[in-house]
């Protein structure tokens, strides 16, 4: 059974008392509940003993005991004889937002609905499938046609690429996890941005690596001095970055910093991995940097999850041939290959990819402009940056209440990802990630829910409805 130590949980609970007006035991229970809901405490994980957590937090054991009792009563903890308390979720049905729509409005995901062209591409793929039925169907590297199409796409973007430099994966997250377990060993250091994509943190931590964060902000972008120091002083084995329309801040790394980072990494023997899942989601037309590997040695990750549809689980890795060969050898420990039919679907879409991106660009421009206007009117005290690409905006709430607001929003039928979900050890309580690609109607509903939630946290203790949301 997985366990979480009192020291680690205490670090995740940072500022729990300062951000709530509820009694101490209720505030502590609310924060632990959010950690479970957001997946930061995985289900089935044994949490610390009451005495141990009380000692780490500097509070009475009675307070912790009351918090645990509150969580047990609400269905978020199971107490097992001899095993302590284990995280779980209550069995509750989602509440309704209004009389016409059952369930939650999910703003925890930065994603878009499928493009209409998928249906036709799937029909064509089904007609092509019989040509592959005489094969085993276990494809650990990707069909030649799709690898060639992905390589051609990189070449057209200014990064000459051969099909032998491509491995097709089951989405970008699969690519991150495969690279992490292949290139990292327990005790290695891994450079990451902060904030960043939380599932990347999880994949890197599973290898036993120590994360070395470098700040990225909406106004200044990457902390160049900290990036240089992290590379030179810790010599990380691997660095995971999102240089184009960074999730969640929306920033794009300048060319000069790309060149400097890659030169420093090469000197330290650090392998840089660039997550390009947002790279082609430009909103405001203009010159965009070349793919990161055009400026120096880097491994590239891409997918169609953000551009085409999350339901098509196709991603890829672009790397030197020897790295691809190493990944093929390592892949069998986790999976046996990428589905053929979905590869054919994506192969059929790539020739029209520029047209697809043009449609997405207009969707995102419309959604972004509407959201920015709505937020400015409803919450003039919030700082909402103007993003020129990607799927999200990283809002400064002005107060460390992101977790409270997220809990309150759930009672209004709105799912959000709290700011600390994107940080390490509980940081970013002043921030909230909101996706920009939703319709005006959905945005209006979200703003109404946020307005009620914002008022609720000013009134006092929160009552949260149970529901598990993931982050993409």
N, C-alpha and C positions, 0 to 999 in steps of 0.2 A: 504494500500500500504506500502511495506517495505521501510524503509529509512536508510541511512547511515549518521552518523553525520560528521561534519567537522573535529572533533578531530580524529575520527577513520580513515577517509579517508586520513588525513594528515600523520598519522602513517604508512599507507600502501604506501604512496608516498615517503617514506624516501629516500634520496639521488637522487631524480628524476632529480635535476638540475646538479649534479656533473657527472652524467653518460651520458650526451648528449652534443654535440656541436651545436645542433640546437637552434634557438631562443627560449626564455623561454616559450612562449605560445605554440609553437610546441612541445617542450620537455614535457610539462605538459600534453598536449593532447595525445601524444604518450603513456605516462605512464598510464593515465586513460583508454585509449583504451585497453591496455594490460590487465588491471585489469578486464575489461568487458569480453574480449575474453577468459581469463583463468577462468572466473567464480568467481573470488574473489569479484566482484561486480555483484550479480545476476541480470539477466534480469528482468526488471520491477521495479528495486529499484530506489527510488528518491534520487538523489545526493544532496549535500549541496548547499545552496544559494551561489552565487558568493562572496558576501561580507563576509560570514562566512568562506569559504575556504581560501579566500585571507588573512583574519586575522590569521588563523591557520598557513598558510605557510609563513607569513611575506612578502608577495608580493602585488603588486597593484591589485585592483579589475579589472583594464583594462586587465591585463594579463590573469586572470581567465576567464573574459568575452570572450576574443579572443579564449582561449582554448575551451570553451564550444561551441562557434560558429563553430570552426573547427570540433568538434565532431558531431555537428548537421548536418553540411554539408556532412560529411562522412557517416551519417546514424547511429551513435552510441548513439545519444541522441534524445529524443523527448521532446519538451517543451510544456507542457500542462498548459493552463490558470488556475491559482489557485493551481497548483500542482507542479510547478517547472520543473526541468529537470529529465527525467527518462531514465535509461539505456536500450538500445535495440541493436539489430544487424542489419546491412544493409542486404538487400536481394540481395546477389550476388552469382553467381555460382563460384565454386572453379576453380582456374586456372589449366592449364596443366603443368606437369613437363617437358615432352618431347612429341615427336610425337606419341609415342606408348602407353603412360599411362596417362589416364585422372585423374585429382584429385591430392590430396596431398599425399606425403609419410609421414605417421604418425608415428613419433618417440616420440609422447607425451605419448604413452601407453606402459607400461611394461607388455607385454603379448606375448603369443606364439600362433601359429595357432593350430587348433584342431589335436589331435592324430588320425590316421586312424582307430583305434579300436572303435571309437565312433559310427561309422555307424553300425557295427555289434552289438554292445551293444544296440543300439536303436532298431534294428530289433528284437532282443530277448525280449527287454522290451515291444515292441508292442504285442508280442505273450503272454506275461504275464499279460498284462493289463486287459483282460476280467475277471480275478479272482478278480479284485478290483472294477468292475463296479456296484456291488450290494451295495457298500458303498456310503457314502455321497460325498466323494471326497474332503471334507474340512479337511485337516490334519494339526493341529497346532503343532504337536510334532515330526512327522516323522514315516515312516513305521517301524514296528518291525525289519524286515530283514535288512534295511539300518542302523538303530541305532545299531544293533548287529555287523554289519560289521565295522562300524566306531569305536565302542568300542574295537573290536578285534585288529584293527590297532593300537590304542593307547597302548593296552596291549603288542603287539609285539614290540613296541618302548620303552618299559620299564616303562610304566605308567598304572598299572592295572586299568581297567575301566569296568563298567557295562552298559548295554544298557540304564538303567534308568537315567544315568548321561549325556545322549546325547539328544539334541534337534536339529532337522534338520531345516535349515533356507533357505531363498532365497538368497544364497550367503553370503560372509563375511561382506559386507557393511550392509546388513540387520541385521546381528548378532550384529554388532557394535551399530547401531542405536537402536535396541531393548534393549540391555544392558544399553545403556546410558539413555534412557528415563525411564527405570525401576529402575535403581540404583542411579540416580542423581536427585537432586532437585535444583531449582533455588537458586543461591548463593553458592552452593557447589564449592569446588576446585577439579580440575581434573589434575593429573600429566600426562604430555605428553613428548615425546622425541622431540627434535628440531635439525635437520629437521625431518619430519615424513610424513605419508600419509595424504594428505590434506582433504580427505573426512571424515577421522576420526575426525579431528579438527571441521569440520562442524557439524557432528552428536553430538559431545559433546557440542558445543556452542548452538545448538538449545534447549538444556535443560536449558539454562541460567547459565551454570557452568562457572567458571573462570579458564582458562588454566594456569597451572604452568609448564613452559618448563624446560627441562634438556638437555644439549647439548650432541650430539653424533657426533664424527668426524671420518674421514677415517683413521687417524693415531693413535689417542688415544682411540677411542671408546667412551664409556659412561663416563661422568664426574662424577666420584664416589663421590667426596665431595659434588657436587651440588645435586646429587641424594639423598644423606643422609640428607642434609639440607632441601631439598624440602619436604621430607617425615616427618621430625621431626618438622619443623617450620610451615608448612601449614596444616598438617594432612588432606591430600586430601581424599575425599570420594572414589575416584576411580583413578586408574592409568592405562593408555593405553600404552603398550610397544610392540615392535617387536624385541624379543631377538635373533632371528635366521635369518641371512641374511637380516638385517634391510634395509627397503626401506626408503631413497635411498642410504645409504652409503655402504651397503653390509656387515656391521660388524656383528659379533656374540658375544653375551654377555658371558664372562667367567663364569665358574661354581661358583667360589667363590663370584662373584658379584651377581649372581642369588640368592644364598643362603642368602647373606646379605640383598639384596633388599626385599626379601620375609619376612625375619625376622623383618625388620624395618616396613614394611607395616602391618604385623600382629599386631605389638605392637601399631601402630597408628590407627588401625581399618580401614585401607585402603584396598579396594578390587582391586587386580591387575588383569588386563585382558591382556592376551598374544595373539597377532595376529600371527598365525602360517601359514599364507598363503604362505610364502616362505620357511618354515622350512625344507621341504624335498627336496629342490632344491640345493643340494650340487653338486658342480662341481668337485673339487679335492677330491678324496676319502680320508677318514681319520676319526678318531673318532669325532663324533659330540655329543654335550650335549643331555641329555634326555629332553623330553618336560618339560617346565618350572614348571608345577604342580607337577613334581616328586621331586622338591626341597622344596616345601612348598605350602601353600594355594594359588591357582590362578585359574581363569577361562580361558579356552582355546577357541580360535576361529580358525576354519579351513575352507577350501573350496577346490574345484577342479578347480576354476577359473584360477589359475596360472599353474597348473600341467596338467590338462586335456584339458580344453578349457573354455574361458570366456562365451561362448554361452550356457553352461550348468550351470544354475543358482542354484547350490546346495552348501550350506555351512552348518556349524554346530557349536554348542556351547557345550563344555564339562564343567560341573559344578556339584556341589553337588546336590543331589536329591531335596532338598527344594528350591534351586535356580531355578532349571529347572521348578518345579511346579509354582513358582512365575512368571517366564517368560511366561509360558503357559497362566496363568490368564491375564497377561498384553498384550499379543500378539494381541488379537482381536481388539484393538484400531487402529492398523496399517494395519493388513492383516489377512486373515482367514486361512492361511495354505500354505504348500509347495506343488507344483505340483507332483502328483503321478508318472506320466510317467518319469519325469526327475530323480526322486528318484530311479526308477527301472533301469534306464540307469547307474547311478553311482554305485548302488549295484552290477551290472554285471561287472563293471570295477575294483572294489576294489580287487578281488582275484588276479588280474594280475598287481597290482599297482607297485610292485618292478620292473617289466619289463618296465612299462611305465616310471618310474623314470630313468631307465638306458638309455632309448632313449632320454629323456629330458636332462640328464646329458651330453650326447655327443653333442647334439644340442647346448647347452649353452657353452660348452668348445670350440667348433669350432667357435661360434659367438664371444665369449669373446676374444679369441686369435687373431682373424682377426681384430676386432675392435681396440684392444689395439695397434696392429702394425700399422694400418691405421692412428690412431690419433697421434701416436708418429712421424710418417713421415710427416703428414700434419701440425701438431700444436706442435712442440717441446717445445714451451713455456708453454703449458698447463700441469698441474699435473694430471695424470690419474692413480688412484690407481688400484692395481691388486686385484680383488675380487675372492673369492673361492666358491661363491655360490650366489643364488638369480638371479634376472633378470636385475639389473641395476648397473651402475657405476656413481659415484658422482664426477664430474670433477671440479677442481679448475682452473678457467680461468685466474687467475692472475690479473684481473681487474674487477671492479664492473660493468660489462656490460651485464649481463645475459639477462635482459629484452630487451635491444637493440638488442642483437644477436638473440633472439627469434623472434622479429618483423622482422628483416632483413631476417631471414631464411624463414619466411612465403612467402616473395616475391619471394623466390627461389623454392617454392613448398614443403618446409619441415616444418612439424609441430613439435615443441618442447615444453616441459614444462619448463618455466623459473625457476631458483633457488628459487625465493621468493614464488613460489606456494607451496613449502614444508616447509615454515617457518611461523612465526607469525609476523604480522605487518611489512612486507617488508624486512625481513632479507634474506641473502644468494644471494645477487646480484653477488658475485664472483663465484657462482657455477651453474652447469648445469647437470641435470640428463639425461643420455643417456642409453637406453635399450641395452642389449648385445645379445639378442636372434634372431636378424635379419640375413638374408642370406648375403653372400658376395656381391651379386649384389646390394641388397638394401643398405648395408653399404657403398658401393662405391658411390652410388647416394647421400646418406646423406652426406658423406665427401665432395663431390663436391659442394653440396648446402651450407654446412657450410663454405667452403673455400671462396665462393663468398660472403656469408653473413658477414664473418669476415672482408673481404676487404671493404665491404659497410659501416660498422660502423666506419671504419677509415676515410671514405671520408666525412661523414657529415649526414645531416638529412635523416630520413627514410620515405618511403612511404609504408604503410602496407596494405595488402589485407585482407578483412574481412573473418573470418572463426572461428567457435567456436570449440575448442577441449577440451575434458574432460581428466582427469588424472586417470589412474588405476595402 
